[in-house]
Amino acid sequence: METRIILLASRQEPVPLEKPQGRRTGPALQAGSSILNGRSGVTAEMALRLSKAFGSTPEHWLQMQLAYDLWQARHRAKKLHVKQFFATAPG
């Protein structure tokens, strides 16, 4: 996922393999971890958080998520069996 690559590339510190003992993880950290690990996408709220953290816009993050979702859907569409529907024009 493009967003995941950007987030990983923007880190200045190595990503720890384990959480330090005694530290609690909050919802924002858990959501960030889910995005980095490819388990979830960028939501509107997370886009706001990312824009504040990285000095960008929320639209930037949501556009990247939309581009990735559309790319995934196009690859899955090859397996879809949909009957084409045409509306007839009156007249």
CYANA upper distance limits for C-alpha pairs under 8 A (distance plus 0.5 A):
  1 MET  CA      5 ILE  CA      6.99
  1 MET  CA     38 GLY  CA      7.65
  1 MET  CA     68 TYR  CA      6.88
  2 GLU  CA      6 ILE  CA      6.87
  2 GLU  CA     64 MET  CA      7.23
  2 GLU  CA     65 GLN  CA      8.26
  2 GLU  CA     68 TYR  CA      7.41
  3 THR  CA      7 LEU  CA      6.67
  3 THR  CA     61 TRP  CA      7.66
  3 THR  CA     64 MET  CA      6.83
  3 THR  CA     65 GLN  CA      7.30
  4 ARG  CA      8 LEU  CA      6.60
  4 ARG  CA     35 ILE  CA      6.88
  4 ARG  CA     36 LEU  CA      5.54
  4 ARG  CA     37 ASN  CA      8.15
  4 ARG  CA     38 GLY  CA      7.71
  5 ILE  CA      9 ALA  CA      6.51
  6 ILE  CA     10 SER  CA      6.53
  7 LEU  CA     11 ARG  CA      7.11
  7 LEU  CA     36 LEU  CA      7.66
  8 LEU  CA     36 LEU  CA      7.69
 11 ARG  CA     15 VAL  CA      8.45
 19 LYS  CA     23 ARG  CA      7.65
 25 THR  CA     29 LEU  CA      6.51
 25 THR  CA     30 GLN  CA      6.99
 26 GLY  CA     30 GLN  CA      6.71
 27 PRO  CA     31 ALA  CA      6.51
 28 ALA  CA     32 GLY  CA      6.57
 28 ALA  CA     46 MET  CA      8.49
 29 LEU  CA     33 SER  CA      6.58
 30 GLN  CA     34 SER  CA      6.71
 31 ALA  CA     35 ILE  CA      6.83
 31 ALA  CA     40 SER  CA      8.40
 31 ALA  CA     46 MET  CA      8.38
 32 GLY  CA     36 LEU  CA      6.64
 33 SER  CA     37 ASN  CA      6.51
 34 SER  CA     38 GLY  CA      6.59
 34 SER  CA     39 ARG  CA      5.45
 34 SER  CA     40 SER  CA      5.94
 34 SER  CA     41 GLY  CA      8.40
 35 ILE  CA     39 ARG  CA      6.46
 35 ILE  CA     40 SER  CA      5.59
 35 ILE  CA     41 GLY  CA      6.18
 35 ILE  CA     42 VAL  CA      7.39
 41 GLY  CA     65 GLN  CA      7.13
 42 VAL  CA     46 MET  CA      6.32
 42 VAL  CA     47 ALA  CA      6.67
 42 VAL  CA     61 TRP  CA      7.59
 42 VAL  CA     62 LEU  CA      7.14
 42 VAL  CA     65 GLN  CA      6.62
 43 THR  CA     47 ALA  CA      6.52
 43 THR  CA     62 LEU  CA      7.86
 44 ALA  CA     48 LEU  CA      6.90
 44 ALA  CA     58 PRO  CA      7.84
 44 ALA  CA     62 LEU  CA      7.51
 45 GLU  CA     49 ARG  CA      6.94
 46 MET  CA     50 LEU  CA      6.53
 47 ALA  CA     51 SER  CA      6.50
 47 ALA  CA     57 THR  CA      8.30
 47 ALA  CA     58 PRO  CA      5.13
 47 ALA  CA     59 GLU  CA      7.88
 47 ALA  CA     61 TRP  CA      5.99
 47 ALA  CA     62 LEU  CA      6.85
 48 LEU  CA     52 LYS  CA      6.86
 48 LEU  CA     57 THR  CA      7.94
 48 LEU  CA     58 PRO  CA      5.50
 49 ARG  CA     53 ALA  CA      6.68
 49 ARG  CA     58 PRO  CA      8.46
 50 LEU  CA     54 PHE  CA      6.41
 50 LEU  CA     55 GLY  CA      8.43
 50 LEU  CA     56 SER  CA      8.12
 50 LEU  CA     58 PRO  CA      7.68
 50 LEU  CA     61 TRP  CA      8.04
 51 SER  CA     55 GLY  CA      5.83
 51 SER  CA     56 SER  CA      4.99
 51 SER  CA     57 THR  CA      5.38
 51 SER  CA     58 PRO  CA      5.76
 51 SER  CA     61 TRP  CA      8.03
 52 LYS  CA     56 SER  CA      7.34
 52 LYS  CA     57 THR  CA      8.30
 56 SER  CA     60 HIS  CA      7.45
 57 THR  CA     61 TRP  CA      7.58
 58 PRO  CA     62 LEU  CA      6.79
 59 GLU  CA     63 GLN  CA      6.35
 60 HIS  CA     64 MET  CA      6.86
 61 TRP  CA     65 GLN  CA      6.79
 62 LEU  CA     66 LEU  CA      6.55
 63 GLN  CA     67 ALA  CA      6.56
 64 MET  CA     68 TYR  CA      6.72
 65 GLN  CA     69 ASP  CA      6.61
 66 LEU  CA     70 LEU  CA      6.54
 67 ALA  CA     71 TRP  CA      6.64
 68 TYR  CA     72 GLN  CA      6.73
 69 ASP  CA     73 ALA  CA      6.65
 70 LEU  CA     74 ARG  CA      6.59
 71 TRP  CA     75 HIS  CA      6.98
 72 GLN  CA     76 ARG  CA      6.84
 73 ALA  CA     77 ALA  CA      6.39
 74 ARG  CA     78 LYS  CA      7.55
 76 ARG  CA     80 LEU  CA      7.59
